[in-house]
Structures are given as C-alpha cells and as structure tokens.
Amino acid sequence: MTIKFREEIKDLEAYKPGKPIEDVKREYGLDEVIKLASNENPLGSSPKAVEAVKKAAENLAIYPDGNATLLKESLAEKLGVKVTQILPSSGSDEMVDIIAKTFINKYDEVIMADITFPRYITTTKMMGGKPIVVPLKNWTYDLDGMREAITEKTRLIWLCNPNNPTGTMFTEEKLIEFLENVPENVIVVYDEAYREYVTRDDYLNDSIKLLDKYSNVIILRTFSKAYGLAALRVGFAISSEEIIHNMNKIRGPFNVNKMAQVAAVAALEDQDFIKKSYEVNKKGKEYLYQEFDKLGLEYAPSETNHIFVNVKKDANKIFVELQKRGMIIRPIMGTWIRVTIGIEAQNKLFIKLLKEVL
Ligand SMILES: *Cc1c(COP(=O)(O)O)cnc(C)c1O
C-alpha cells in the first residue's frame, strides 16, 4: 500500500529558515555571529515584556486563556475597535493560514505579488487555490496590475505594505483607489508587519478606518518585528465582526500561548520602546544607504527594517562568504540580498565584511 497525500501538497516546499546562530558558530568555529537575516529587532524586546514572561513562567502547568481576553481587550482599547473585531494568532504566519482556510476554495483565483511574503502562495496552493501572480513594478506593488487581474473567480488578494523583502511601500491614495475598485465579495488582506518603521507621511497611518468603509478588508499585524517578540509567536487580525467570528472557528483552541499573551500586553504599554526602535532603524537605514551609495550598489527605497540591495555578485555566494565571517543575511534572488537593519556596530561590521567579500 502506498500512502496517498493530498494533491495540493505535492508541489509545496517546506519553509527554509536561515541557519540558527549556534549552528553557524559551530560550523565555522566562530565565537561571534550576527544575524541580520530575519528582520528581528536588534534592540531585543521591551524589558516590561521580558518581566511579564518571567512572572508567567512561574506556572506552566495550566493552559493559557484560549480566548486571549486580556490581549484582545488591550488591543481593542488601543485601536478603538470592538473586542469582537480582533483575533490573535500564533504569529501572523498562523493568521495567513487561518485566512486561507476560511476563504480559499479549490480553483479560486488568489491574487498576489511575485516578490513578497512566501506564505501567501504556499497557503493558497495548500487550499487548492490558483495563484495569480502580478509582478512588482520598480520593486513596488503594482496595484493597477493587480486590479486588472481581478476576474469573477477572484476570491482573495494578498497585500503586504510595506513589502517584505523589498521594503517598498504604496501610498494611502493608491490603496484607497484600489479598494474602491475591488468587488465587495473579494477579500483583501492588508499585511502591515512593518508599519511601525514607516517614515513617509503618505503611508496610511490609520488603517483601522478602512474597516468602516470596506467590509472585505482584513488587517494583519504582528508583535514579531518592531515589538521584538518573534520568539513568542504572536500576531493578530482586525476586521469586521462577521469575518473575525468565522475565522475564530478555524484557529486552534489555545493558539496563542501564555507567554505570548502576557508579553504582548506588556509590550503594547511600552510605546517608548517602539519609538526607540523606529529611531535606531531610521539612523541605521541612512547609514547603510550612504555606504551602499559609496559602493555604487543599487537598493530599493525601504520603509521597513530591512534593505533589498543589489550586490552585483551571486547572492548565494555572497551569503556563504558573509556567513563564513560570522554575518548572516538573506539571499533573495540573482544578485539581490536582503539585510536587516541592525544597531550601529552591527551595520558597521556588515559594511566592513561586505566590502571584504565584494
Ligand atoms: C515577518 C512577517 C510576518 C509574520 O511574522 P510572525 O512572526 O508570524 O508574526 C508576516 N508578514 C510579513 C510580511 C512578514 O515579513
């Protein structure tokens, strides 16, 4: 008897994470390794969140609050929405999964960009949906192209703003123009994983107001990036009560663990930490831009905590050579890499090693 797997998972590939720091240390006999590969916060996390986790660790035998009540209440108050409009998840990764399971039927068309967050296409295929991939223009979402790709079979559209891995953004004006032209029965997922890092003022700052006008929008946010809680896995969706109610049926009963819940509540309180993260990132970005300019390297304008840069040599080779020297970055495609903006010393070391390997 041969084992039969669902047709939909045949062509899928498992997510390939970067090598953990400890593995790289061992492999190359290095004492220090810096990882600028996964867009983590180089400042760590709010001390208030760490304190909350320590306290919560005193009792690990009890299941977490499956409803994440306190977290939902904190978020609802902060965002000015109803508690019933929020759904926390184990990282926004899990929310992408929940959304796909809630909405995508076999053969449904699902629109996304070509160079964007990889979970969009994986979960679409997993559900048997048909990915309609619209290429970026100047490394930026082509919203006109995406709108033109809508047909009667379109079920859902994934938007990431600003985008990972290119770091680019589209404006509030563009987004509103786009939403005005999307039929109401088509779900629009608006992933704002990097919203806290945006410096431009034509970005839609208050995306929550979209929900008053567009009943088909799901906003996605995470505590993994600016909030620095990637290890704990916590993100959330904000949408209409009807959408949240239905997505809530799909999630696991205790999908957000106890540490994640208490840390997220504490982190929300510590907006000074977010402000500091923004400032450090902005400075780091300006420094890296300046160094890339000196090296004559082209890059996409970033509104995130990472920069998509053309190193003009095979990205995989550069990745390996940097790794040997204790610096982990992410090769993306061809001669393009993605580097997370670190603290000053990390950025300087990155530039020094990059010069060496180039
Ligand atoms: C990092 C990232 C996420 C997910 O992060 P989680 O750790 O799962 O919350 C979601 N979307 C984008 C675009 C990201 O870059």
The ligand as a MOL file (V3000), in Angstrom:
LIG
                    3D

  0  0  0     0  0            999 V3000
M  V30 BEGIN CTAB
M  V30 COUNTS 15 15 0 0 0
M  V30 BEGIN ATOM
M  V30 1 C 7.6290 38.6160 9.4860 0
M  V30 2 C 6.3800 38.7610 8.7040 0
M  V30 3 C 5.1560 38.2560 9.1450 0
M  V30 4 C 4.9700 37.2680 10.2070 0
M  V30 5 O 5.5400 37.3150 11.3020 0
M  V30 6 P 5.0490 36.4400 12.5120 0
M  V30 7 O 6.3040 36.2700 13.2610 0
M  V30 8 O 4.4770 35.1530 12.0310 0
M  V30 9 O 4.0250 37.2810 13.1810 0
M  V30 10 C 4.0140 38.4830 8.4150 0
M  V30 11 N 4.0550 39.1660 7.2800 0
M  V30 12 C 5.1960 39.6490 6.8190 0
M  V30 13 C 5.1770 40.3960 5.5530 0
M  V30 14 C 6.3910 39.4610 7.4890 0
M  V30 15 O 7.5270 39.9210 6.9790 0
M  V30 END ATOM
M  V30 BEGIN BOND
M  V30 1 1 1 2
M  V30 2 1 2 3
M  V30 3 2 2 14
M  V30 4 1 3 4
M  V30 5 2 3 10
M  V30 6 1 4 5
M  V30 7 1 5 6
M  V30 8 2 6 7
M  V30 9 1 6 8
M  V30 10 1 6 9
M  V30 11 1 10 11
M  V30 12 2 11 12
M  V30 13 1 12 13
M  V30 14 1 12 14
M  V30 15 1 14 15
M  V30 END BOND
M  V30 END CTAB
M  END
